[in-house]
Amino acid sequence: MLWKTLLLALTALLVILGVRTVSVPSRQAPPQSATVTIDGGRAPELLARAIRFPTTSREEVARMQPFLNEAWPRVREALPVEKVNELGRLYRWTGSDAALAPVVLMAHQDVVPVEKGSEAQWPHPPFGGVIADGSVWGRGATDDKIGLVGIFEAVERLLEQGYRPRRTVYLAFGQDEETLGEQGAKSIVALLQARGVKPEAVFDEGGAITTGLVPGVDRPAAVVAIAEKGYADFELKATGEPGHSSSPPRSTAIGILARAIQAVEDHPMPATLDTAAGQTLDYIAPEAKPAFRVLLANRWLADPIIMRVMQSKPASNATVRTVCSANVIEGGVKSNQLPQSARAVVNCRLIPGDTAEKVAAHFARVIGDPRVKVNILTADNASPEAPPESVAGRALKTALRQIYPEAIYVPSLAIGATDGRYFAALTPNVYRFSPIHVTPETLKQMHGPAEHISVEDAKTAVRFYAQLILNLCGR
């Protein structure tokens, strides 16, 4: 009789798994046509011109300003603009309904430098702004001058059509995102905060239309980061006995520190799917291939398997836990002298819910040695998670469906930092998406050699931003 009971239990389990697999509802927006009537035809040439300003310095950002004024005259004439720390720009497009909370569209003007010695790896000069082989080539093509040009051009063309938004729209363009954003985005936030501005939502770079980056899904995925990880640096400082190396103690300060670092590496912070990573899985489930769909539709049973798979690769592991790495180590001055102290700097990227204090306590516990002190050097906790189905979240999801109908919508956790993190002080609804197509190969080009964007992507970016504005602010 036992085997019959087991067979019945197994049959019931299989039925439950099957029913849940076939009945998991899609979370995608229904198919619908775009309502925007602009084509973005000027965008490739304007983007190429913007790339020709190597905005790795304040001087070059300043040199680009006349181009921004000349390229978009309607924006210059219709939208009041404020200078923030000289080079940051905050435009205000006043809406017709003052009762509606405003929205903020963001991009940054600066780019990362081109690494010396890598110039030969570029098919075209990195700041040449060359249009060739169906693409616009150069540093900043994807990060983030396509955002800058796309937003400007979308607003310019809507103004040309006589459009006026119901909501007020702010355009926020920082000048130092690649160097922490304190003079640009952080100062813009302080200005808005002092005026009591509380946006309905903020839209920044991050995410993309991806192919081959979302496991288990054959279709392209419009990946939108609804939160980003925090950033914290910790000092591990070990104290040892000074003296001559001819009669050393069992462990020097360097040895003590080495074991502390090993303890940190051997005992990572706990992993969890109770963050944006879990929402990623829930949105993928109905669209996944059959084998993946069985697992994702039955997370009540499959989460331990899913978690092991996600922890097996650095990129996916970074989405489910706070990750830490020892990147600086110092200690000792002479080969025959015992060091009195040694220190290491450990960098951690914090998932939502983990604070710097929580990580420091974890370090102290797993190290378990009073000779090692753990100090917090810098701390910037993770941003709040923006709800994918808020009013603004649905407007974004609909715009993605309208402009990129082939792609499924997938919320995610950004493992890097953007200027958008500062705007969490104004609203939890910060969404990060860049209107570009990326693959595992092209993803490496954003801060590497041969950065480029297709001509079609440049044009489509304008249509995307215009459609987003229409969805958020009415026709």
C-alpha positions in Angstrom: 0.0 0.0 0.0 2.9 2.3 0.7 4.0 2.3 -3.0 0.4 3.2 -4.0 0.4 6.1 -1.6 3.7 7.3 -3.0 2.5 6.9 -6.5 -0.6 9.0 -5.8 1.5 11.7 -4.1 3.9 11.8 -7.0 1.0 12.0 -9.5 -0.6 14.8 -7.5 2.7 16.7 -7.4 3.1 16.3 -11.2 -0.5 17.5 -11.8 0.1 20.6 -9.5 3.4 21.4 -11.3 1.7 21.0 -14.7 -1.3 23.1 -13.9 0.8 25.9 -12.4 3.1 25.8 -15.4 0.4 26.1 -18.1 -1.7 28.6 -16.1 0.9 31.1 -15.0 -0.4 34.4 -16.4 1.6 36.7 -18.6 2.7 40.1 -17.0 3.3 41.7 -20.4 1.4 44.7 -21.7 -1.1 43.8 -24.4 0.0 44.4 -28.0 -0.7 48.0 -29.1 0.5 50.4 -31.8 2.7 53.3 -31.2 0.9 56.7 -31.2 4.0 58.8 -31.7 4.4 60.3 -35.2 8.0 61.4 -35.3 10.7 59.3 -37.0 14.0 60.4 -35.3 15.7 60.8 -38.6 18.1 63.5 -37.4 19.3 61.5 -34.4 22.3 59.6 -35.9 24.0 62.8 -37.2 23.3 64.7 -34.0 24.6 61.8 -32.0 27.8 61.7 -34.1 28.3 65.4 -33.5 27.9 65.0 -29.8 30.4 62.2 -29.7 33.0 64.5 -31.3 33.2 66.4 -28.0 35.4 64.1 -25.8 33.6 65.0 -22.6 36.0 63.3 -20.2 36.7 66.7 -18.6 34.9 69.8 -17.4 36.5 71.8 -20.2 35.1 69.5 -22.9 31.6 69.4 -21.3 31.7 73.2 -21.3 32.8 73.2 -25.0 29.8 71.1 -25.9 27.2 73.5 -24.5 26.9 75.8 -27.6 26.2 72.6 -29.7 23.4 71.7 -27.4 21.8 75.1 -27.8 22.3 75.2 -31.5 21.0 71.7 -32.2 17.7 72.1 -30.4 16.5 75.7 -30.8 12.9 75.0 -29.8 14.0 73.5 -26.5 16.3 76.5 -25.9 13.4 78.9 -26.5 10.5 77.1 -24.9 12.0 75.5 -21.8 13.6 77.6 -19.0 16.9 76.1 -18.1 19.1 76.4 -14.9 22.8 75.9 -14.7 23.7 73.7 -11.7 27.4 74.0 -10.7 28.0 75.7 -14.1 27.7 72.6 -16.3 24.7 70.6 -15.0 21.5 71.5 -16.8 17.9 71.4 -15.5 15.1 72.2 -18.0 11.5 72.7 -17.0 8.7 71.9 -19.5 5.6 73.3 -17.7 2.6 71.1 -17.9 -1.0 72.2 -18.3 -2.3 70.5 -15.0 -0.4 71.7 -11.9 -2.2 69.1 -9.8 -0.3 66.3 -11.5 3.1 65.4 -10.1 6.0 66.0 -12.6 8.3 63.5 -14.2 12.0 63.7 -14.7 13.9 62.4 -17.7 17.7 62.0 -17.2 20.9 61.5 -19.1 24.5 62.5 -18.5 26.9 64.5 -20.6 30.2 63.0 -19.6 31.9 59.9 -20.8 34.7 57.6 -19.6 38.2 58.1 -21.1 39.6 55.9 -23.8 42.3 53.7 -22.3 45.7 54.5 -23.6 47.0 51.9 -26.0 43.5 50.7 -27.0 43.1 53.2 -29.8 44.2 50.6 -32.4 41.2 48.4 -31.3 38.7 51.0 -32.5 37.6 50.6 -36.1 37.1 54.4 -36.2 38.6 57.1 -34.0 37.0 57.0 -30.6 35.9 60.6 -30.7 35.5 60.8 -34.5 31.7 60.5 -34.4 31.9 58.4 -37.6 28.7 57.0 -39.2 29.7 53.8 -41.1 28.5 50.3 -41.7 25.0 51.1 -40.4 26.3 52.4 -37.0 27.4 55.5 -35.2 30.9 54.9 -33.7 32.6 56.5 -30.7 32.9 56.9 -27.0 29.5 57.7 -25.5 27.4 56.3 -28.3 25.7 54.0 -25.8 26.8 55.5 -22.5 25.1 57.9 -22.4 24.9 60.4 -25.3 22.2 58.4 -26.9 20.1 59.3 -23.9 21.1 62.9 -24.1 20.4 63.2 -27.8 17.3 61.0 -27.7 15.6 63.1 -25.0 16.5 66.4 -26.5 15.4 65.4 -30.0 12.1 63.9 -28.7 11.2 67.1 -26.9 12.3 69.2 -29.9 10.0 67.3 -32.3 7.1 67.3 -29.9 7.4 71.0 -29.5 7.5 71.3 -33.3 4.1 69.5 -33.4 2.7 72.0 -30.8 2.5 69.4 -28.1 2.1 70.5 -24.5 2.3 67.9 -21.7 -0.3 67.7 -18.9 2.4 66.9 -16.4 5.4 69.1 -16.0 8.5 67.4 -17.4 12.0 68.1 -16.0 15.1 67.3 -18.1 18.1 66.7 -15.9 21.5 66.4 -17.5 24.5 65.9 -15.1 28.1 66.5 -16.0 29.9 64.0 -13.9 28.1 60.7 -13.7 31.2 58.7 -14.4 32.9 60.3 -11.4 30.1 59.8 -8.8 27.7 62.6 -10.0 28.1 64.9 -7.0 28.4 68.1 -8.9 25.6 67.1 -11.3 22.8 64.8 -10.3 23.3 65.1 -6.6 23.2 68.9 -6.8 20.2 68.8 -9.1 18.4 66.7 -6.5 19.3 69.1 -3.7 17.9 71.9 -5.8 14.6 70.1 -6.5 14.3 69.0 -2.9 14.7 72.5 -1.6 11.8 73.5 -3.7 9.6 70.7 -2.5 9.4 69.0 -5.9 8.1 65.4 -5.6 8.2 63.7 -9.0 5.8 61.0 -9.9 8.8 59.1 -11.4 12.3 59.5 -12.7 13.7 57.8 -15.8 17.5 57.3 -16.2 19.9 55.1 -18.1 20.4 51.4 -17.3 18.9 48.2 -18.8 18.4 47.8 -22.5 16.8 45.6 -25.1 18.9 42.5 -24.6 19.4 39.4 -26.7 21.1 36.3 -25.2 21.3 37.8 -21.7 18.1 36.5 -20.1 18.4 32.7 -19.5 15.5 30.6 -20.7 14.0 33.2 -23.0 14.4 33.1 -26.8 12.9 36.6 -27.4 14.6 39.9 -26.9 14.0 41.3 -23.4 13.4 44.9 -22.4 15.3 44.8 -19.2 14.4 47.7 -16.8 16.3 48.2 -13.6 13.8 49.0 -10.9 16.5 49.4 -8.2 20.3 49.5 -8.0 22.7 48.1 -5.6 24.4 50.2 -2.9 28.1 50.8 -2.6 30.3 50.5 0.5 34.0 50.4 1.3 35.3 48.7 4.5 38.7 48.8 6.1 40.0 45.6 7.7 42.9 46.6 10.0 44.9 43.9 11.7 47.3 44.6 14.6 50.4 42.4 15.2 53.5 42.3 17.4 56.3 44.6 16.0 59.9 43.4 16.1 62.7 41.6 14.1 61.8 38.9 11.7 64.5 36.6 13.2 62.0 35.6 16.0 58.5 36.1 14.6 55.3 35.2 16.4 53.1 32.5 15.0 51.2 35.1 12.9 52.3 38.5 11.7 49.8 41.3 11.1 49.8 40.4 7.5 49.0 36.7 8.2 46.2 37.8 10.5 44.8 40.1 7.8 45.2 37.3 5.2 43.0 35.0 7.3 40.5 37.7 7.8 40.2 38.3 4.1 39.9 34.5 3.5 37.1 34.4 6.1 35.2 37.2 4.3 35.5 35.3 1.0 34.6 32.0 2.5 31.4 33.4 4.2 29.6 35.6 1.7 26.5 37.5 2.7 23.3 35.5 2.5 21.6 35.2 -0.9 17.9 36.0 -1.3 15.3 36.1 -4.1 13.1 38.5 -2.1 14.3 41.5 -4.1 14.1 42.7 -7.7 15.8 39.4 -8.6 12.7 37.5 -7.6 10.5 39.9 -9.7 12.8 39.2 -12.7 12.0 35.5 -12.4 8.2 36.1 -12.0 8.1 38.2 -15.2 10.2 35.7 -17.1 8.2 32.6 -16.1 5.3 32.9 -18.5 7.6 33.7 -21.4 10.3 31.1 -20.8 11.1 27.9 -22.7 9.3 24.8 -21.3 12.0 23.5 -19.0 12.7 26.9 -17.5 9.0 27.6 -17.3 8.3 24.5 -15.1 10.9 25.7 -12.6 10.0 29.4 -12.6 6.3 28.8 -12.4 6.8 26.6 -9.4 9.2 28.6 -7.3 7.5 27.4 -4.1 9.4 24.1 -4.8 12.2 25.1 -7.2 13.7 28.1 -5.5 16.6 26.1 -3.9 17.5 24.8 -7.4 17.2 28.3 -8.9 19.3 29.8 -6.2 22.1 27.3 -6.7 22.1 28.0 -10.5 22.2 31.8 -9.9 25.0 31.6 -7.4 27.1 29.6 -9.9 28.0 32.6 -12.1 29.4 35.9 -10.9 26.9 38.1 -12.9 23.8 36.3 -11.6 25.2 35.8 -8.1 25.6 39.6 -7.9 21.8 40.0 -8.3 20.9 37.8 -5.3 23.3 38.9 -2.7 25.7 41.6 -1.5 29.0 40.8 -3.1 32.4 41.8 -1.7 36.0 41.9 -2.9 39.3 42.8 -1.3 40.8 45.2 -3.7 43.5 47.1 -1.8 46.0 45.6 0.7 48.8 47.4 2.5 51.3 46.3 5.2 55.0 46.0 6.0 57.9 48.3 5.1 61.0 46.0 5.2 61.6 42.3 4.5 63.3 41.8 7.9 60.9 43.9 10.0 57.6 42.6 11.5 54.7 44.8 10.6 52.9 46.4 13.4 49.7 46.6 11.4 48.3 45.7 8.0 45.1 46.9 6.3 42.9 45.9 3.4 40.0 47.7 1.7 37.0 45.6 0.9 34.4 46.9 -1.6 30.9 45.6 -1.3 27.9 46.1 -3.6 24.8 46.0 -1.4 21.4 44.5 -2.3 18.3 46.2 -1.1 17.9 45.4 2.6 21.6 45.0 3.4 23.1 48.1 5.1 26.8 48.9 5.6 26.3 48.4 9.3 24.8 44.9 8.7 27.8 44.0 6.5 30.3 45.3 9.0 28.7 43.2 11.7 28.8 40.1 9.4 32.5 40.7 8.8 33.3 41.0 12.5 31.4 37.8 13.2 32.9 35.6 10.5 36.5 36.9 11.1 36.1 36.3 14.8 39.5 37.8 15.7 39.7 40.8 18.1 43.0 41.8 16.5 41.1 42.8 13.3 39.0 45.9 13.4 36.3 46.5 10.8 35.7 50.2 9.9 33.1 51.6 7.4 34.9 54.0 5.1 32.1 54.9 2.7 28.4 53.9 2.6 25.7 54.4 0.1 22.9 51.9 0.6 20.8 50.3 -2.2 18.0 52.3 -3.7 14.3 51.5 -3.0 12.7 49.2 -5.5 10.3 51.0 -7.9 7.1 49.1 -8.3 6.8 47.8 -11.9 3.1 48.3 -11.9 2.8 51.9 -10.7 1.2 54.5 -12.9 4.6 55.5 -14.3 5.8 51.9 -14.4 2.9 50.9 -16.6 3.4 53.9 -18.8 7.0 52.7 -19.3 6.0 49.1 -19.9 3.4 50.2 -22.5 5.9 52.5 -24.3 8.3 49.5 -24.5 5.6 47.4 -26.0 4.7 50.0 -28.5 8.2 50.8 -29.7 9.8 47.3 -29.2 6.9 44.9 -29.8 9.2 41.9 -30.2 10.6 42.3 -26.6 9.2 41.1 -23.3 9.4 43.4 -20.3 11.7 42.3 -17.5 12.2 44.2 -14.3 15.7 43.8 -12.8 18.3 44.9 -10.3 21.1 47.1 -11.5 24.4 45.9 -10.1 26.2 49.1 -11.1 25.5 52.7 -10.1 23.8 55.5 -12.0 22.9 59.1 -11.3 19.4 57.8 -10.7 20.3 56.7 -7.2 20.3 60.3 -5.9 16.7 60.8 -7.0 15.5 58.2 -4.5 15.5 61.1 -2.1 12.6 62.5 -4.1 10.6 59.4 -5.1 10.9 55.6 -4.9 9.8 55.4 -8.6 13.1 55.5 -10.3 13.3 53.4 -13.5 16.5 52.8 -15.5 16.4 51.9 -19.2 18.6 52.8 -22.1 16.9 52.5 -25.6 19.6 50.4 -27.2 20.0 46.8 -28.2 22.8 44.8 -26.5 24.2 41.3 -26.7 26.8 39.7 -24.5 29.4 40.9 -27.0 28.3 44.5 -27.4 27.8 44.9 -23.7 31.6 44.8 -23.3 31.9 47.8 -25.6 30.2 50.4 -23.3 33.4 51.2 -21.4 35.7 49.3 -23.8 36.9 49.8 -27.4 34.7 49.9 -30.5 31.6 51.4 -28.7 28.9 52.0 -31.2 25.1 52.0 -31.8 23.2 51.2 -34.8 21.7 54.0 -36.9 18.2 52.4 -36.4 18.7 52.3 -32.6 19.6 56.0 -32.6 16.4 56.8 -34.5 14.2 54.6 -32.4 15.5 56.1 -29.2 13.9 59.4 -30.2 10.6 57.6 -30.8 10.8 55.8 -27.5 11.3 58.9 -25.4 8.6 60.7 -27.3 6.2 57.8 -26.7 7.1 57.7 -23.0 6.3 61.4 -22.7 2.9 60.9 -24.4 2.1 57.9 -22.2 3.0 59.8 -19.0 1.7 63.2 -19.9 -1.3 62.7 -22.2 -1.8 63.7 -25.8 
